[in-house]
Amino acid sequence: MSKAVELLQANPEIEVCVSDPSYAWIRIHGTAVFEDNMAVKEGAMNNPIVKSQYETAN
């Protein structure tokens, strides 16, 4: 298990903040959920970004 996964499991509170060139921004806060449901993983594979990084849903 990677150190990042260990840290997220110990403290699953996450936040993502992004902005565009005009400085319009959004900040999203939530709790990470580690999902082991194959149907969810297969659904994630429909996203081209995910599919480009992983060969299978496993």
PDB file of N, CA, C and O in Angstrom:
ATOM      1  N   MET A   1       0.847  -1.170   0.000  1.00  0.00           N
ATOM      2  CA  MET A   1       0.000   0.000   0.000  1.00  0.00           C
ATOM      3  C   MET A   1       0.896   1.237   0.000  1.00  0.00           C
ATOM      4  O   MET A   1       1.906   1.282   0.702  1.00  0.00           O
ATOM      5  N   SER A   2       0.520   2.230  -0.785  1.00  0.00           N
ATOM      6  CA  SER A   2       1.345   3.434  -0.874  1.00  0.00           C
ATOM      7  C   SER A   2       1.167   4.311   0.356  1.00  0.00           C
ATOM      8  O   SER A   2       0.166   4.212   1.065  1.00  0.00           O
ATOM      9  N   LYS A   3       2.134   5.155   0.595  1.00  0.00           N
ATOM     10  CA  LYS A   3       2.075   6.086   1.735  1.00  0.00           C
ATOM     11  C   LYS A   3       0.878   7.020   1.603  1.00  0.00           C
ATOM     12  O   LYS A   3       0.238   7.348   2.601  1.00  0.00           O
ATOM     13  N   ALA A   4       0.566   7.458   0.368  1.00  0.00           N
ATOM     14  CA  ALA A   4      -0.572   8.353   0.157  1.00  0.00           C
ATOM     15  C   ALA A   4      -1.878   7.684   0.579  1.00  0.00           C
ATOM     16  O   ALA A   4      -2.728   8.317   1.205  1.00  0.00           O
ATOM     17  N   VAL A   5      -2.038   6.416   0.239  1.00  0.00           N
ATOM     18  CA  VAL A   5      -3.249   5.682   0.625  1.00  0.00           C
ATOM     19  C   VAL A   5      -3.311   5.557   2.143  1.00  0.00           C
ATOM     20  O   VAL A   5      -4.370   5.752   2.740  1.00  0.00           O
ATOM     21  N   GLU A   6      -2.194   5.236   2.763  1.00  0.00           N
ATOM     22  CA  GLU A   6      -2.155   5.132   4.221  1.00  0.00           C
ATOM     23  C   GLU A   6      -2.563   6.442   4.880  1.00  0.00           C
ATOM     24  O   GLU A   6      -3.325   6.449   5.847  1.00  0.00           O
ATOM     25  N   LEU A   7      -2.050   7.552   4.351  1.00  0.00           N
ATOM     26  CA  LEU A   7      -2.381   8.859   4.919  1.00  0.00           C
ATOM     27  C   LEU A   7      -3.857   9.184   4.733  1.00  0.00           C
ATOM     28  O   LEU A   7      -4.497   9.700   5.649  1.00  0.00           O
ATOM     29  N   LEU A   8      -4.406   8.887   3.554  1.00  0.00           N
ATOM     30  CA  LEU A   8      -5.826   9.152   3.309  1.00  0.00           C
ATOM     31  C   LEU A   8      -6.735   8.271   4.157  1.00  0.00           C
ATOM     32  O   LEU A   8      -7.796   8.715   4.596  1.00  0.00           O
ATOM     33  N   GLN A   9      -6.333   7.043   4.387  1.00  0.00           N
ATOM     34  CA  GLN A   9      -7.138   6.173   5.240  1.00  0.00           C
ATOM     35  C   GLN A   9      -7.121   6.669   6.682  1.00  0.00           C
ATOM     36  O   GLN A   9      -8.127   6.568   7.384  1.00  0.00           O
ATOM     37  N   ALA A  10      -5.993   7.200   7.125  1.00  0.00           N
ATOM     38  CA  ALA A  10      -5.889   7.730   8.481  1.00  0.00           C
ATOM     39  C   ALA A  10      -6.648   9.042   8.631  1.00  0.00           C
ATOM     40  O   ALA A  10      -7.216   9.315   9.688  1.00  0.00           O
ATOM     41  N   ASN A  11      -6.661   9.857   7.576  1.00  0.00           N
ATOM     42  CA  ASN A  11      -7.364  11.139   7.594  1.00  0.00           C
ATOM     43  C   ASN A  11      -8.007  11.342   6.226  1.00  0.00           C
ATOM     44  O   ASN A  11      -7.385  11.928   5.339  1.00  0.00           O
ATOM     45  N   PRO A  12      -9.251  10.865   6.035  1.00  0.00           N
ATOM     46  CA  PRO A  12      -9.870  10.877   4.714  1.00  0.00           C
ATOM     47  C   PRO A  12     -10.455  12.220   4.272  1.00  0.00           C
ATOM     48  O   PRO A  12     -11.073  12.299   3.211  1.00  0.00           O
ATOM     49  N   GLU A  13     -10.271  13.272   5.066  1.00  0.00           N
ATOM     50  CA  GLU A  13     -10.779  14.587   4.662  1.00  0.00           C
ATOM     51  C   GLU A  13      -9.914  15.123   3.520  1.00  0.00           C
ATOM     52  O   GLU A  13      -8.694  15.219   3.649  1.00  0.00           O
ATOM     53  N   ILE A  14     -10.558  15.472   2.399  1.00  0.00           N
ATOM     54  CA  ILE A  14      -9.818  15.960   1.232  1.00  0.00           C
ATOM     55  C   ILE A  14     -10.397  17.284   0.760  1.00  0.00           C
ATOM     56  O   ILE A  14     -11.540  17.623   1.066  1.00  0.00           O
ATOM     57  N   GLU A  15      -9.594  18.020   0.016  1.00  0.00           N
ATOM     58  CA  GLU A  15     -10.052  19.270  -0.562  1.00  0.00           C
ATOM     59  C   GLU A  15      -9.319  19.475  -1.882  1.00  0.00           C
ATOM     60  O   GLU A  15      -8.117  19.231  -1.986  1.00  0.00           O
ATOM     61  N   VAL A  16     -10.060  19.927  -2.885  1.00  0.00           N
ATOM     62  CA  VAL A  16      -9.504  20.215  -4.207  1.00  0.00           C
ATOM     63  C   VAL A  16      -9.862  21.651  -4.544  1.00  0.00           C
ATOM     64  O   VAL A  16     -11.009  22.068  -4.383  1.00  0.00           O
ATOM     65  N   CYS A  17      -8.883  22.400  -5.010  1.00  0.00           N
ATOM     66  CA  CYS A  17      -9.120  23.790  -5.386  1.00  0.00           C
ATOM     67  C   CYS A  17      -8.453  24.024  -6.743  1.00  0.00           C
ATOM     68  O   CYS A  17      -7.274  23.719  -6.920  1.00  0.00           O
ATOM     69  N   VAL A  18      -9.212  24.567  -7.698  1.00  0.00           N
ATOM     70  CA  VAL A  18      -8.671  24.864  -9.024  1.00  0.00           C
ATOM     71  C   VAL A  18      -9.172  26.232  -9.483  1.00  0.00           C
ATOM     72  O   VAL A  18     -10.215  26.714  -9.042  1.00  0.00           O
ATOM     73  N   SER A  19      -8.396  26.842 -10.382  1.00  0.00           N
ATOM     74  CA  SER A  19      -8.824  28.115 -10.955  1.00  0.00           C
ATOM     75  C   SER A  19      -8.482  28.135 -12.435  1.00  0.00           C
ATOM     76  O   SER A  19      -7.652  27.364 -12.916  1.00  0.00           O
ATOM     77  N   ASP A  20      -9.150  29.043 -13.146  1.00  0.00           N
ATOM     78  CA  ASP A  20      -8.846  29.221 -14.563  1.00  0.00           C
ATOM     79  C   ASP A  20      -7.989  30.480 -14.728  1.00  0.00           C
ATOM     80  O   ASP A  20      -7.732  31.172 -13.743  1.00  0.00           O
ATOM     81  N   PRO A  21      -7.545  30.790 -15.940  1.00  0.00           N
ATOM     82  CA  PRO A  21      -6.665  31.950 -16.141  1.00  0.00           C
ATOM     83  C   PRO A  21      -7.261  33.285 -15.681  1.00  0.00           C
ATOM     84  O   PRO A  21      -6.518  34.222 -15.389  1.00  0.00           O
ATOM     85  N   SER A  22      -8.606  33.381 -15.612  1.00  0.00           N
ATOM     86  CA  SER A  22      -9.212  34.632 -15.162  1.00  0.00           C
ATOM     87  C   SER A  22      -9.418  34.655 -13.646  1.00  0.00           C
ATOM     88  O   SER A  22     -10.046  35.571 -13.115  1.00  0.00           O
ATOM     89  N   TYR A  23      -8.892  33.658 -12.963  1.00  0.00           N
ATOM     90  CA  TYR A  23      -8.968  33.512 -11.508  1.00  0.00           C
ATOM     91  C   TYR A  23     -10.360  33.192 -10.981  1.00  0.00           C
ATOM     92  O   TYR A  23     -10.632  33.385  -9.796  1.00  0.00           O
ATOM     93  N   ALA A  24     -11.242  32.705 -11.845  1.00  0.00           N
ATOM     94  CA  ALA A  24     -12.487  32.118 -11.354  1.00  0.00           C
ATOM     95  C   ALA A  24     -12.083  30.791 -10.729  1.00  0.00           C
ATOM     96  O   ALA A  24     -11.304  30.048 -11.325  1.00  0.00           O
ATOM     97  N   TRP A  25     -12.587  30.481  -9.562  1.00  0.00           N
ATOM     98  CA  TRP A  25     -12.117  29.275  -8.902  1.00  0.00           C
ATOM     99  C   TRP A  25     -13.244  28.549  -8.198  1.00  0.00           C
ATOM    100  O   TRP A  25     -14.329  29.082  -7.967  1.00  0.00           O
ATOM    101  N   ILE A  26     -12.931  27.298  -7.865  1.00  0.00           N
ATOM    102  CA  ILE A  26     -13.851  26.463  -7.111  1.00  0.00           C
ATOM    103  C   ILE A  26     -13.038  25.642  -6.117  1.00  0.00           C
ATOM    104  O   ILE A  26     -11.929  25.195  -6.410  1.00  0.00           O
ATOM    105  N   ARG A  27     -13.612  25.459  -4.948  1.00  0.00           N
ATOM    106  CA  ARG A  27     -12.983  24.629  -3.919  1.00  0.00           C
ATOM    107  C   ARG A  27     -14.020  23.612  -3.466  1.00  0.00           C
ATOM    108  O   ARG A  27     -15.145  23.968  -3.117  1.00  0.00           O
ATOM    109  N   ILE A  28     -13.627  22.344  -3.475  1.00  0.00           N
ATOM    110  CA  ILE A  28     -14.515  21.251  -3.097  1.00  0.00           C
ATOM    111  C   ILE A  28     -13.891  20.522  -1.914  1.00  0.00           C
ATOM    112  O   ILE A  28     -12.712  20.167  -1.936  1.00  0.00           O
ATOM    113  N   HIS A  29     -14.695  20.308  -0.888  1.00  0.00           N
ATOM    114  CA  HIS A  29     -14.228  19.614   0.310  1.00  0.00           C
ATOM    115  C   HIS A  29     -15.104  18.397   0.538  1.00  0.00           C
ATOM    116  O   HIS A  29     -16.316  18.455   0.327  1.00  0.00           O
ATOM    117  N   GLY A  30     -14.502  17.294   0.968  1.00  0.00           N
ATOM    118  CA  GLY A  30     -15.285  16.101   1.234  1.00  0.00           C
ATOM    119  C   GLY A  30     -14.484  15.046   1.959  1.00  0.00           C
ATOM    120  O   GLY A  30     -13.371  15.293   2.424  1.00  0.00           O
ATOM    121  N   THR A  31     -15.065  13.877   2.047  1.00  0.00           N
ATOM    122  CA  THR A  31     -14.433  12.749   2.701  1.00  0.00           C
ATOM    123  C   THR A  31     -14.161  11.670   1.665  1.00  0.00           C
ATOM    124  O   THR A  31     -15.071  11.250   0.949  1.00  0.00           O
ATOM    125  N   ALA A  32     -12.915  11.220   1.581  1.00  0.00           N
ATOM    126  CA  ALA A  32     -12.547  10.172   0.635  1.00  0.00           C
ATOM    127  C   ALA A  32     -13.187   8.856   1.062  1.00  0.00           C
ATOM    128  O   ALA A  32     -13.211   8.513   2.243  1.00  0.00           O
ATOM    129  N   VAL A  33     -13.702   8.132   0.081  1.00  0.00           N
ATOM    130  CA  VAL A  33     -14.280   6.814   0.322  1.00  0.00           C
ATOM    131  C   VAL A  33     -13.519   5.825  -0.554  1.00  0.00           C
ATOM    132  O   VAL A  33     -13.436   6.003  -1.770  1.00  0.00           O
ATOM    133  N   PHE A  34     -12.971   4.795   0.056  1.00  0.00           N
ATOM    134  CA  PHE A  34     -12.247   3.774  -0.691  1.00  0.00           C
ATOM    135  C   PHE A  34     -13.245   2.721  -1.127  1.00  0.00           C
ATOM    136  O   PHE A  34     -13.813   2.013  -0.296  1.00  0.00           O
ATOM    137  N   GLU A  35     -13.461   2.617  -2.432  1.00  0.00           N
ATOM    138  CA  GLU A  35     -14.493   1.766  -3.016  1.00  0.00           C
ATOM    139  C   GLU A  35     -13.867   0.517  -3.604  1.00  0.00           C
ATOM    140  O   GLU A  35     -12.901   0.600  -4.363  1.00  0.00           O
ATOM    141  N   ASP A  36     -14.413  -0.639  -3.258  1.00  0.00           N
ATOM    142  CA  ASP A  36     -13.925  -1.888  -3.817  1.00  0.00           C
ATOM    143  C   ASP A  36     -15.027  -2.593  -4.613  1.00  0.00           C
ATOM    144  O   ASP A  36     -14.971  -3.805  -4.822  1.00  0.00           O
ATOM    145  N   ASN A  37     -16.022  -1.832  -5.051  1.00  0.00           N
ATOM    146  CA  ASN A  37     -17.151  -2.363  -5.813  1.00  0.00           C
ATOM    147  C   ASN A  37     -16.757  -2.394  -7.292  1.00  0.00           C
ATOM    148  O   ASN A  37     -16.516  -1.343  -7.887  1.00  0.00           O
ATOM    149  N   MET A  38     -16.691  -3.573  -7.885  1.00  0.00           N
ATOM    150  CA  MET A  38     -16.235  -3.705  -9.276  1.00  0.00           C
ATOM    151  C   MET A  38     -17.118  -2.951 -10.246  1.00  0.00           C
ATOM    152  O   MET A  38     -16.610  -2.420 -11.233  1.00  0.00           O
ATOM    153  N   ALA A  39     -18.425  -2.880 -10.008  1.00  0.00           N
ATOM    154  CA  ALA A  39     -19.318  -2.136 -10.900  1.00  0.00           C
ATOM    155  C   ALA A  39     -18.949  -0.650 -10.915  1.00  0.00           C
ATOM    156  O   ALA A  39     -18.996  -0.011 -11.967  1.00  0.00           O
ATOM    157  N   VAL A  40     -18.589  -0.108  -9.774  1.00  0.00           N
ATOM    158  CA  VAL A  40     -18.170   1.296  -9.696  1.00  0.00           C
ATOM    159  C   VAL A  40     -16.846   1.482 -10.426  1.00  0.00           C
ATOM    160  O   VAL A  40     -16.668   2.452 -11.163  1.00  0.00           O
ATOM    161  N   LYS A  41     -15.913   0.547 -10.221  1.00  0.00           N
ATOM    162  CA  LYS A  41     -14.617   0.635 -10.897  1.00  0.00           C
ATOM    163  C   LYS A  41     -14.774   0.547 -12.416  1.00  0.00           C
ATOM    164  O   LYS A  41     -14.116   1.275 -13.159  1.00  0.00           O
ATOM    165  N   GLU A  42     -15.647  -0.349 -12.866  1.00  0.00           N
ATOM    166  CA  GLU A  42     -15.887  -0.468 -14.311  1.00  0.00           C
ATOM    167  C   GLU A  42     -16.530   0.795 -14.853  1.00  0.00           C
ATOM    168  O   GLU A  42     -16.216   1.213 -15.968  1.00  0.00           O
ATOM    169  N   GLY A  43     -17.422   1.412 -14.094  1.00  0.00           N
ATOM    170  CA  GLY A  43     -18.028   2.675 -14.514  1.00  0.00           C
ATOM    171  C   GLY A  43     -16.997   3.785 -14.624  1.00  0.00           C
ATOM    172  O   GLY A  43     -17.073   4.621 -15.525  1.00  0.00           O
ATOM    173  N   ALA A  44     -16.041   3.794 -13.717  1.00  0.00           N
ATOM    174  CA  ALA A  44     -14.975   4.800 -13.767  1.00  0.00           C
ATOM    175  C   ALA A  44     -14.140   4.657 -15.028  1.00  0.00           C
ATOM    176  O   ALA A  44     -13.585   5.639 -15.521  1.00  0.00           O
ATOM    177  N   MET A  45     -14.048   3.443 -15.553  1.00  0.00           N
ATOM    178  CA  MET A  45     -13.267   3.203 -16.768  1.00  0.00           C
ATOM    179  C   MET A  45     -13.903   3.868 -17.995  1.00  0.00           C
ATOM    180  O   MET A  45     -13.260   3.965 -19.040  1.00  0.00           O
ATOM    181  N   ASN A  46     -15.149   4.326 -17.885  1.00  0.00           N
ATOM    182  CA  ASN A  46     -15.786   5.051 -18.986  1.00  0.00           C
ATOM    183  C   ASN A  46     -15.219   6.461 -19.139  1.00  0.00           C
ATOM    184  O   ASN A  46     -15.424   7.106 -20.168  1.00  0.00           O
ATOM    185  N   ASN A  47     -14.509   6.939 -18.121  1.00  0.00           N
ATOM    186  CA  ASN A  47     -13.891   8.253 -18.177  1.00  0.00           C
ATOM    187  C   ASN A  47     -12.571   8.128 -18.939  1.00  0.00           C
ATOM    188  O   ASN A  47     -11.713   7.338 -18.544  1.00  0.00           O
ATOM    189  N   PRO A  48     -12.387   8.893 -20.027  1.00  0.00           N
ATOM    190  CA  PRO A  48     -11.166   8.771 -20.832  1.00  0.00           C
ATOM    191  C   PRO A  48      -9.886   9.024 -20.041  1.00  0.00           C
ATOM    192  O   PRO A  48      -8.858   8.413 -20.331  1.00  0.00           O
ATOM    193  N   ILE A  49      -9.928   9.905 -19.055  1.00  0.00           N
ATOM    194  CA  ILE A  49      -8.729  10.183 -18.258  1.00  0.00           C
ATOM    195  C   ILE A  49      -8.364   8.959 -17.432  1.00  0.00           C
ATOM    196  O   ILE A  49      -7.193   8.586 -17.356  1.00  0.00           O
ATOM    197  N   VAL A  50      -9.358   8.333 -16.815  1.00  0.00           N
ATOM    198  CA  VAL A  50      -9.105   7.124 -16.028  1.00  0.00           C
ATOM    199  C   VAL A  50      -8.616   6.007 -16.945  1.00  0.00           C
ATOM    200  O   VAL A  50      -7.642   5.318 -16.640  1.00  0.00           O
ATOM    201  N   LYS A  51      -9.305   5.840 -18.070  1.00  0.00           N
ATOM    202  CA  LYS A  51      -8.951   4.765 -19.003  1.00  0.00           C
ATOM    203  C   LYS A  51      -7.535   4.923 -19.548  1.00  0.00           C
ATOM    204  O   LYS A  51      -6.867   3.928 -19.828  1.00  0.00           O
ATOM    205  N   SER A  52      -7.071   6.164 -19.703  1.00  0.00           N
ATOM    206  CA  SER A  52      -5.715   6.381 -20.212  1.00  0.00           C
ATOM    207  C   SER A  52      -4.642   6.014 -19.185  1.00  0.00           C
ATOM    208  O   SER A  52      -3.483   5.809 -19.547  1.00  0.00           O
ATOM    209  N   GLN A  53      -5.020   5.930 -17.911  1.00  0.00           N
ATOM    210  CA  GLN A  53      -4.049   5.640 -16.865  1.00  0.00           C
ATOM    211  C   GLN A  53      -4.088   4.206 -16.363  1.00  0.00           C
ATOM    212  O   GLN A  53      -3.123   3.730 -15.765  1.00  0.00           O
ATOM    213  N   TYR A  54      -5.204   3.513 -16.603  1.00  0.00           N
ATOM    214  CA  TYR A  54      -5.362   2.142 -16.113  1.00  0.00           C
ATOM    215  C   TYR A  54      -5.804   1.245 -17.242  1.00  0.00           C
ATOM    216  O   TYR A  54      -6.643   1.641 -18.051  1.00  0.00           O
ATOM    217  N   GLU A  55      -5.259   0.044 -17.316  1.00  0.00           N
ATOM    218  CA  GLU A  55      -5.603  -0.899 -18.361  1.00  0.00           C
ATOM    219  C   GLU A  55      -6.930  -1.593 -18.092  1.00  0.00           C
ATOM    220  O   GLU A  55      -7.709  -1.838 -19.014  1.00  0.00           O
ATOM    221  N   THR A  56      -7.186  -1.909 -16.824  1.00  0.00           N
ATOM    222  CA  THR A  56      -8.413  -2.620 -16.452  1.00  0.00           C
ATOM    223  C   THR A  56      -9.006  -1.994 -15.197  1.00  0.00           C
ATOM    224  O   THR A  56      -8.361  -1.178 -14.539  1.00  0.00           O
ATOM    225  N   ALA A  57     -10.214  -2.369 -14.874  1.00  0.00           N
ATOM    226  CA  ALA A  57     -10.881  -1.886 -13.675  1.00  0.00           C
ATOM    227  C   ALA A  57     -10.305  -2.512 -12.407  1.00  0.00           C
ATOM    228  O   ALA A  57     -10.558  -2.031 -11.302  1.00  0.00           O
ATOM    229  N   ASN A  58      -9.539  -3.573 -12.568  1.00  0.00           N
ATOM    230  CA  ASN A  58      -8.944  -4.215 -11.382  1.00  0.00           C
ATOM    231  C   ASN A  58      -7.921  -3.316 -10.744  1.00  0.00           C
ATOM    232  O   ASN A  58      -7.317  -3.686  -9.737  1.00  0.00           O
TER     233      ASN A  58
END
